[in-house]
Amino acid sequence: MNARRAKRSPYAAALDEGAGGGGHGSEGAPAERRARRATAAAPKRHLPSEIDWRVCRFGELSPVELARIYRARQMVFAVEQQCIYLDADEYDELSCHFAAWSPEHALPLAYARLLNPGAKYAEPSIGRVITTAPVRGLGLGRELVRRVVAHCAQMHPRLAIRISAQERLERFYADFGFVAVGEAYLEDGIPHLEMLRPA
């Protein structure tokens, strides 16, 4: 996405919109029963009743908001994905920051940054896309991407949007009109694709 290393974070742990699950293996029905019991025992997760979506330029973020955004990004990119790289970079100062905040959580529930055309690519680009663990799988990642794409289309109506996505998320981004361009490439050992959403 926006920064070379960011590509992996926005998509691996961050956009876990489909529930986990695995194969049935050789255990068949008993494995399914165990999975149902575990699901029934787990507390139901839900979106907070109050979500405050904010869009800010870098200078409009308070020091506390910026620190919490960086904590959320590091939790996903460095801790969950076990990837050592410099997450905070020069693109942050050039970006529009989208975050979903809730009084029930200190860290943002979802976050992404949008770069103006010419900052990273000729087109505007979206990066550092995450949903944090408490709301993963509840559709907030889709709502986040929908909002960022809509904002970008309003700000730059005649421009395409370029992203770099993990190859496994090609269908997720295709739902928003992104089309793979060029060949897949490895970023930190993970297959990625550049994708373009036509204007």
Backbone as CSV, one residue per row, in Angstrom:
resi,resn,N_x,N_y,N_z,CA_x,CA_y,CA_z,C_x,C_y,C_z
1,MET,0.846,-1.183,0.000,0.000,0.000,0.000,0.875,1.223,0.000
2,ASN,0.746,2.053,0.986,1.433,3.323,0.963,2.929,3.201,1.156
3,ALA,3.357,2.514,2.162,4.781,2.307,2.344,5.038,0.850,2.019
4,ARG,6.183,0.563,1.461,6.468,-0.778,0.990,6.126,-1.824,2.049
5,ARG,6.582,-1.616,3.268,6.355,-2.593,4.315,4.903,-2.632,4.752
6,ALA,4.200,-1.550,4.585,2.823,-1.494,5.068,1.948,-2.479,4.358
7,LYS,2.367,-2.910,3.197,1.513,-3.759,2.383,1.079,-4.989,3.150
8,ARG,1.981,-5.550,3.911,1.611,-6.785,4.561,0.662,-6.537,5.694
9,SER,0.831,-5.476,6.416,0.001,-5.262,7.573,-1.438,-5.002,7.239
10,PRO,-1.712,-4.111,6.297,-3.095,-3.815,6.070,-3.910,-5.045,5.812
11,TYR,-3.298,-6.116,5.414,-4.152,-7.173,4.940,-4.088,-8.482,5.673
12,ALA,-3.037,-8.787,6.329,-2.990,-10.115,6.935,-3.874,-10.193,8.166
13,ALA,-3.419,-9.705,9.274,-4.256,-9.753,10.471,-5.339,-8.703,10.405
14,ALA,-5.071,-7.644,9.681,-5.919,-6.472,9.765,-7.311,-6.674,9.199
15,LEU,-7.422,-7.263,8.054,-8.729,-7.346,7.404,-9.279,-8.758,7.468
16,ASP,-9.263,-9.341,8.629,-9.765,-10.685,8.811,-11.280,-10.642,8.851
17,GLU,-11.901,-10.273,7.720,-13.347,-10.092,7.692,-14.110,-11.405,7.645
18,GLY,-13.499,-12.447,7.078,-14.166,-13.744,7.083,-13.777,-14.472,8.354
19,ALA,-14.666,-15.247,8.906,-14.328,-15.968,10.135,-13.252,-16.983,9.850
20,GLY,-12.546,-17.403,10.884,-11.394,-18.286,10.769,-11.719,-19.629,10.170
21,GLY,-11.773,-20.657,10.909,-12.167,-21.953,10.365,-11.042,-22.628,9.624
22,GLY,-11.076,-23.881,9.519,-10.076,-24.626,8.775,-10.756,-25.814,8.159
23,GLY,-9.972,-26.731,7.668,-10.543,-27.929,7.069,-11.114,-28.847,8.137
24,HIS,-11.900,-29.807,7.714,-12.469,-30.754,8.674,-11.437,-31.792,9.080
25,GLY,-10.404,-31.952,8.312,-9.376,-32.938,8.619,-9.944,-34.336,8.601
26,SER,-9.257,-35.240,9.270,-9.735,-36.626,9.286,-10.693,-36.870,10.430
27,GLU,-10.934,-35.843,11.284,-11.787,-36.056,12.445,-13.269,-35.930,12.124
28,GLY,-13.614,-35.301,11.032,-14.996,-35.232,10.591,-15.934,-34.605,11.600
29,ALA,-17.053,-35.265,11.848,-18.120,-34.719,12.686,-17.671,-34.365,14.105
30,PRO,-16.849,-35.182,14.803,-16.436,-34.783,16.152,-15.734,-33.426,16.167
31,ALA,-14.943,-33.148,15.183,-14.257,-31.855,15.114,-15.272,-30.731,14.961
32,GLU,-16.300,-30.978,14.168,-17.344,-29.965,13.992,-18.081,-29.713,15.304
33,ARG,-18.374,-30.796,16.052,-19.069,-30.631,17.336,-18.203,-29.848,18.317
34,ARG,-16.902,-30.151,18.355,-15.999,-29.409,19.245,-15.970,-27.942,18.868
35,ALA,-15.942,-27.650,17.574,-15.910,-26.256,17.117,-17.195,-25.539,17.521
36,ARG,-18.360,-26.231,17.400,-19.627,-25.610,17.796,-19.659,-25.335,19.289
37,ARG,-19.151,-26.281,20.101,-19.122,-26.079,21.552,-18.220,-24.900,21.904
38,ALA,-17.064,-24.807,21.254,-16.134,-23.709,21.537,-16.769,-22.375,21.162
39,THR,-17.475,-22.356,20.035,-18.136,-21.128,19.600,-19.238,-20.738,20.573
40,ALA,-20.005,-21.727,21.048,-21.093,-21.445,21.974,-20.555,-20.923,23.305
41,ALA,-19.377,-21.425,23.725,-18.806,-21.008,25.004,-18.172,-19.623,24.919
42,ALA,-17.725,-19.241,23.750,-17.063,-17.944,23.590,-18.090,-16.818,23.698
43,PRO,-17.715,-15.718,24.355,-18.656,-14.599,24.444,-18.914,-14.003,23.061
44,LYS,-20.138,-13.563,22.849,-20.498,-12.951,21.570,-19.799,-11.608,21.443
45,ARG,-19.178,-11.381,20.306,-18.552,-10.085,20.043,-19.543,-9.240,19.268
46,HIS,-19.460,-7.941,19.473,-20.363,-7.042,18.765,-19.672,-5.702,18.573
47,LEU,-20.174,-4.964,17.617,-19.659,-3.616,17.412,-20.145,-2.716,18.544
48,PRO,-19.321,-1.797,18.986,-19.781,-0.848,20.010,-20.994,-0.073,19.507
49,SER,-21.842,0.335,20.436,-23.050,1.069,20.050,-22.716,2.453,19.499
50,GLU,-21.593,2.992,19.912,-21.196,4.325,19.452,-19.834,4.255,18.756
51,ILE,-19.812,4.584,17.473,-18.562,4.631,16.703,-18.449,6.011,16.076
52,ASP,-17.342,6.654,16.332,-17.082,7.995,15.814,-16.045,7.895,14.697
53,TRP,-16.499,8.043,13.450,-15.586,8.017,12.303,-14.985,9.408,12.137
54,ARG,-13.661,9.486,12.114,-12.990,10.769,11.946,-12.015,10.702,10.787
55,VAL,-11.931,11.803,10.058,-10.971,11.958,8.960,-10.164,13.201,9.267
56,CYS,-8.843,13.044,9.397,-7.977,14.163,9.792,-6.704,14.182,8.973
57,ARG,-6.217,15.372,8.731,-4.851,15.509,8.247,-3.927,15.244,9.435
58,PHE,-2.668,15.000,9.174,-1.714,14.657,10.223,-1.692,15.705,11.337
59,GLY,-1.625,16.974,10.973,-1.552,18.051,11.952,-2.809,18.236,12.776
60,GLU,-3.914,17.633,12.346,-5.177,17.744,13.082,-5.334,16.657,14.145
61,LEU,-4.466,15.654,14.113,-4.516,14.595,15.117,-3.890,15.100,16.408
62,SER,-4.522,14.813,17.533,-3.920,15.183,18.816,-2.756,14.227,19.097
63,PRO,-1.822,14.619,19.972,-0.733,13.696,20.320,-1.241,12.356,20.848
64,VAL,-2.322,12.378,21.625,-2.878,11.131,22.162,-3.448,10.276,21.034
65,GLU,-4.196,10.878,20.110,-4.759,10.122,18.983,-3.648,9.506,18.140
66,LEU,-2.615,10.278,17.854,-1.512,9.770,17.045,-0.808,8.609,17.749
67,ALA,-0.572,8.756,19.048,0.067,7.676,19.799,-0.783,6.408,19.765
68,ARG,-2.092,6.562,19.865,-2.977,5.388,19.857,-3.055,4.751,18.474
69,ILE,-3.016,5.568,17.435,-2.975,5.023,16.070,-1.692,4.220,15.876
70,TYR,-0.565,4.782,16.301,0.708,4.065,16.160,0.701,2.765,16.978
71,ARG,0.119,2.789,18.170,0.031,1.561,18.973,-0.784,0.503,18.242
72,ALA,-1.918,0.914,17.667,-2.771,-0.049,16.948,-2.029,-0.638,15.754
73,ARG,-1.362,0.212,14.995,-0.623,-0.279,13.830,0.500,-1.220,14.247
74,GLN,1.212,-0.882,15.312,2.311,-1.743,15.759,1.798,-3.073,16.295
75,MET,0.626,-3.049,16.963,0.065,-4.304,17.455,-0.223,-5.255,16.291
76,VAL,-0.750,-4.708,15.204,-1.078,-5.557,14.051,0.182,-5.903,13.263
77,PHE,0.932,-4.886,12.878,2.027,-5.110,11.937,3.249,-5.763,12.579
78,ALA,3.670,-5.286,13.732,4.898,-5.790,14.349,4.631,-6.989,15.255
79,VAL,3.628,-6.879,16.150,3.409,-7.931,17.132,2.670,-9.121,16.521
80,GLU,1.461,-8.891,15.971,0.677,-10.001,15.437,1.345,-10.658,14.243
81,GLN,1.922,-9.841,13.370,2.503,-10.393,12.144,3.990,-10.672,12.269
82,GLN,4.546,-10.342,13.432,5.951,-10.601,13.714,6.857,-10.089,12.603
83,CYS,6.634,-8.826,12.237,7.412,-8.216,11.158,8.121,-6.975,11.710
84,ILE,9.430,-6.972,11.612,10.197,-5.843,12.128,10.462,-4.864,10.989
85,TYR,9.893,-3.678,11.102,10.116,-2.626,10.124,9.682,-1.304,10.744
86,LEU,10.039,-0.194,10.119,9.682,1.122,10.631,8.291,1.480,10.141
87,ASP,7.301,1.341,11.016,5.912,1.598,10.639,5.650,3.092,10.450
88,ALA,6.055,3.911,11.415,5.866,5.360,11.309,6.870,5.883,10.290
89,ASP,6.361,6.504,9.226,7.267,6.953,8.171,6.886,8.335,7.672
90,GLU,7.635,8.802,6.688,7.413,10.156,6.159,6.063,10.308,5.474
91,TYR,5.430,9.220,5.085,4.134,9.312,4.419,3.011,9.692,5.383
92,ASP,3.200,9.418,6.669,2.165,9.787,7.638,1.863,11.282,7.581
93,GLU,2.892,12.098,7.449,2.711,13.546,7.436,2.012,14.030,6.177
94,LEU,2.014,13.200,5.137,1.409,13.572,3.857,0.024,12.947,3.672
95,SER,-0.455,12.265,4.696,-1.669,11.461,4.555,-2.880,12.096,5.213
96,CYS,-4.032,11.626,4.747,-5.306,11.871,5.402,-5.579,10.593,6.205
97,HIS,-5.872,10.729,7.502,-5.997,9.577,8.391,-7.467,9.315,8.726
98,PHE,-7.895,8.090,8.507,-9.270,7.660,8.770,-9.243,6.731,9.987
99,ALA,-10.074,7.011,10.978,-10.104,6.145,12.149,-11.518,6.049,12.707
100,ALA,-11.855,4.866,13.167,-13.129,4.622,13.850,-12.828,4.519,15.336
101,TRP,-13.342,5.468,16.115,-13.087,5.521,17.549,-14.348,5.139,18.316
102,SER,-14.150,4.601,19.503,-15.268,4.279,20.385,-14.859,4.576,21.822
103,PRO,-15.784,5.128,22.620,-15.474,5.362,24.036,-15.168,4.071,24.789
104,GLU,-15.587,2.931,24.222,-15.370,1.643,24.888,-13.958,1.098,24.692
105,HIS,-13.191,1.694,23.771,-11.856,1.187,23.440,-10.869,2.346,23.347
106,ALA,-9.674,2.161,23.886,-8.652,3.212,23.823,-8.102,3.348,22.402
107,LEU,-7.860,2.216,21.750,-7.268,2.248,20.413,-8.358,2.344,19.352
108,PRO,-8.018,2.867,18.173,-9.025,2.902,17.105,-9.457,1.485,16.736
109,LEU,-10.725,1.339,16.398,-11.254,0.037,15.994,-10.824,-0.307,14.577
110,ALA,-10.705,0.715,13.741,-10.285,0.538,12.349,-9.505,1.779,11.955
111,TYR,-8.602,1.600,11.013,-7.744,2.724,10.618,-7.211,2.496,9.204
112,ALA,-7.022,3.599,8.479,-6.336,3.573,7.179,-5.807,4.974,6.896
113,ARG,-4.862,5.057,6.006,-4.389,6.370,5.572,-4.518,6.477,4.055
114,LEU,-4.770,7.688,3.609,-4.949,7.969,2.185,-3.912,8.996,1.761
115,LEU,-3.125,8.637,0.771,-2.093,9.534,0.238,-2.599,10.231,-1.008
116,ASN,-2.262,11.496,-1.134,-2.637,12.266,-2.315,-1.896,11.749,-3.539
117,PRO,-2.411,12.029,-4.725,-1.687,11.648,-5.944,-0.306,12.296,-5.953
118,GLY,0.670,11.512,-6.406,2.030,12.020,-6.504,2.869,11.795,-5.264
119,ALA,2.246,11.452,-4.134,3.017,11.244,-2.911,3.754,9.900,-2.945
120,LYS,3.058,8.853,-3.324,3.647,7.516,-3.403,3.590,6.992,-4.841
121,TYR,2.413,7.104,-5.437,2.180,6.718,-6.824,1.643,7.945,-7.557
122,ALA,1.503,7.828,-8.854,0.888,8.925,-9.616,-0.566,9.114,-9.158
123,GLU,-1.216,8.001,-8.773,-2.601,8.045,-8.324,-2.641,8.191,-6.799
124,PRO,-3.790,8.575,-6.241,-3.945,8.479,-4.795,-3.833,7.018,-4.372
125,SER,-3.407,6.779,-3.144,-3.247,5.396,-2.696,-3.679,5.249,-1.237
126,ILE,-4.134,4.052,-0.928,-4.621,3.724,0.405,-3.637,2.747,1.036
127,GLY,-3.348,2.947,2.327,-2.424,2.042,2.999,-2.672,1.950,4.483
128,ARG,-1.870,1.113,5.154,-1.932,0.894,6.599,-3.358,0.551,7.060
129,VAL,-4.048,-0.255,6.290,-5.449,-0.582,6.580,-5.512,-1.664,7.656
130,ILE,-6.166,-1.365,8.774,-6.294,-2.364,9.841,-7.682,-2.313,10.484
131,THR,-8.088,-3.455,11.024,-9.129,-3.484,12.042,-8.472,-4.140,13.245
132,THR,-8.752,-3.639,14.431,-8.124,-4.199,15.622,-8.909,-5.410,16.115
133,ALA,-8.248,-6.228,16.908,-8.778,-7.543,17.293,-10.202,-7.534,17.856
134,PRO,-10.590,-6.571,18.704,-11.939,-6.658,19.292,-13.087,-6.634,18.291
135,VAL,-12.866,-6.092,17.093,-13.969,-5.984,16.132,-13.702,-6.716,14.830
136,ARG,-12.645,-7.486,14.792,-12.322,-8.197,13.564,-13.396,-9.206,13.211
137,GLY,-13.743,-9.268,11.932,-14.748,-10.220,11.484,-16.171,-9.712,11.597
138,LEU,-16.342,-8.444,11.985,-17.678,-7.885,12.155,-18.057,-6.903,11.045
139,GLY,-17.242,-6.830,9.993,-17.575,-5.989,8.844,-17.029,-4.577,8.892
140,LEU,-16.302,-4.233,9.949,-15.807,-2.865,10.065,-14.714,-2.570,9.038
141,GLY,-13.956,-3.582,8.661,-12.931,-3.396,7.635,-13.543,-3.019,6.293
142,ARG,-14.654,-3.644,5.959,-15.346,-3.299,4.711,-15.896,-1.878,4.769
143,GLU,-16.453,-1.512,5.922,-16.983,-0.158,6.066,-15.862,0.875,5.963
144,LEU,-14.715,0.561,6.543,-13.561,1.453,6.465,-13.136,1.664,5.016
145,VAL,-12.939,0.583,4.276,-12.497,0.704,2.887,-13.541,1.437,2.059
146,ARG,-14.822,1.156,2.300,-15.881,1.857,1.583,-15.776,3.367,1.817
147,ARG,-15.554,3.767,3.054,-15.466,5.192,3.381,-14.238,5.853,2.750
148,VAL,-13.108,5.162,2.802,-11.886,5.751,2.231,-12.025,5.891,0.715
149,VAL,-12.559,4.867,0.060,-12.742,4.922,-1.395,-13.712,6.046,-1.762
150,ALA,-14.814,6.169,-1.028,-15.797,7.224,-1.312,-15.182,8.614,-1.120
151,HIS,-14.412,8.793,-0.067,-13.750,10.078,0.192,-12.770,10.406,-0.935
152,CYS,-12.004,9.405,-1.329,-11.016,9.607,-2.392,-11.702,9.948,-3.714
153,ALA,-12.795,9.257,-4.026,-13.524,9.529,-5.267,-14.109,10.935,-5.268
154,GLN,-14.491,11.425,-4.093,-15.018,12.783,-3.996,-13.905,13.820,-4.154
155,MET,-12.748,13.546,-3.539,-11.623,14.486,-3.593,-10.925,14.472,-4.952
156,HIS,-10.847,13.289,-5.574,-10.120,13.124,-6.840,-11.006,12.365,-7.832
157,PRO,-12.098,12.973,-8.281,-13.115,12.238,-9.049,-12.630,11.677,-10.377
158,ARG,-11.599,12.223,-10.948,-11.149,11.742,-12.263,-9.886,10.896,-12.185
159,LEU,-9.544,10.459,-10.986,-8.321,9.675,-10.811,-8.616,8.267,-10.315
160,ALA,-7.823,7.335,-10.792,-7.892,5.965,-10.285,-7.258,5.937,-8.895
161,ILE,-7.449,4.839,-8.176,-6.813,4.629,-6.874,-5.935,3.387,-6.988
162,ARG,-4.688,3.501,-6.539,-3.761,2.370,-6.620,-3.458,1.856,-5.206
163,ILE,-3.458,0.550,-5.049,-3.077,-0.069,-3.781,-2.110,-1.211,-4.064
164,SER,-1.465,-1.664,-3.010,-0.687,-2.889,-3.070,-1.273,-3.798,-2.002
165,ALA,-1.774,-4.949,-2.403,-2.507,-5.821,-1.485,-1.895,-7.209,-1.466
166,GLN,-2.043,-7.872,-0.326,-1.652,-9.266,-0.302,-2.514,-10.011,-1.321
167,GLU,-1.875,-10.918,-2.030,-2.549,-11.633,-3.110,-3.814,-12.347,-2.613
168,ARG,-3.804,-12.841,-1.389,-4.958,-13.576,-0.861,-6.173,-12.674,-0.662
169,LEU,-5.985,-11.361,-0.676,-7.096,-10.429,-0.490,-7.573,-9.808,-1.802
170,GLU,-7.158,-10.400,-2.907,-7.556,-9.868,-4.215,-9.083,-9.785,-4.331
171,ARG,-9.799,-10.820,-3.899,-11.265,-10.813,-4.024,-11.902,-9.767,-3.111
172,PHE,-11.332,-9.584,-1.921,-11.848,-8.570,-1.004,-11.825,-7.206,-1.673
173,TYR,-10.689,-6.842,-2.272,-10.578,-5.526,-2.906,-11.322,-5.464,-4.234
174,ALA,-11.465,-6.613,-4.896,-12.255,-6.638,-6.131,-13.693,-6.212,-5.852
175,ASP,-14.203,-6.504,-4.659,-15.557,-6.081,-4.294,-15.708,-4.561,-4.298
176,PHE,-14.599,-3.841,-4.197,-14.625,-2.375,-4.209,-14.193,-1.801,-5.558
177,GLY,-14.094,-2.680,-6.559,-13.773,-2.225,-7.905,-12.299,-2.235,-8.261
178,PHE,-11.437,-2.790,-7.390,-10.009,-2.858,-7.687,-9.711,-4.050,-8.583
179,VAL,-8.817,-3.841,-9.528,-8.424,-4.879,-10.480,-6.912,-5.049,-10.403
180,ALA,-6.461,-6.304,-10.367,-5.020,-6.569,-10.311,-4.343,-6.091,-11.585
181,VAL,-3.184,-5.466,-11.424,-2.379,-5.033,-12.569,-0.960,-5.543,-12.372
182,GLY,-0.365,-6.061,-13.440,0.998,-6.567,-13.347,1.058,-7.930,-12.684
183,GLU,2.278,-8.368,-12.459,2.524,-9.686,-11.892,2.602,-9.607,-10.373
184,ALA,2.294,-10.730,-9.719,2.458,-10.813,-8.268,3.945,-10.713,-7.938
185,TYR,4.265,-10.179,-6.768,5.649,-10.070,-6.318,5.701,-10.364,-4.827
186,LEU,6.884,-10.690,-4.343,7.045,-10.991,-2.928,7.418,-9.733,-2.162
187,GLU,6.727,-9.508,-1.060,7.056,-8.442,-0.115,7.166,-9.108,1.243
188,ASP,8.359,-9.115,1.815,8.594,-9.792,3.094,8.165,-11.263,3.028
189,GLY,8.386,-11.879,1.876,8.053,-13.284,1.716,6.586,-13.574,1.467
190,ILE,5.762,-12.520,1.319,4.321,-12.700,1.113,3.943,-12.217,-0.297
191,PRO,3.211,-13.017,-1.075,2.825,-12.582,-2.417,1.890,-11.374,-2.365
192,HIS,2.222,-10.360,-3.142,1.428,-9.134,-3.222,1.062,-8.845,-4.677
193,LEU,0.045,-8.037,-4.832,-0.389,-7.549,-6.145,-0.615,-6.044,-6.073
194,GLU,-0.221,-5.357,-7.124,-0.698,-3.981,-7.250,-2.086,-4.058,-7.847
195,MET,-2.988,-3.224,-7.318,-4.360,-3.212,-7.799,-4.777,-1.782,-8.059
196,LEU,-5.609,-1.614,-9.066,-6.036,-0.278,-9.489,-7.553,-0.245,-9.536
197,ARG,-8.111,0.807,-8.976,-9.560,1.033,-9.087,-9.745,2.166,-10.087
198,PRO,-10.291,1.856,-11.268,-10.449,2.901,-12.292,-11.316,4.055,-11.792
199,ALA,-11.061,5.234,-12.330,-11.833,6.422,-11.931,-13.288,6.261,-12.346
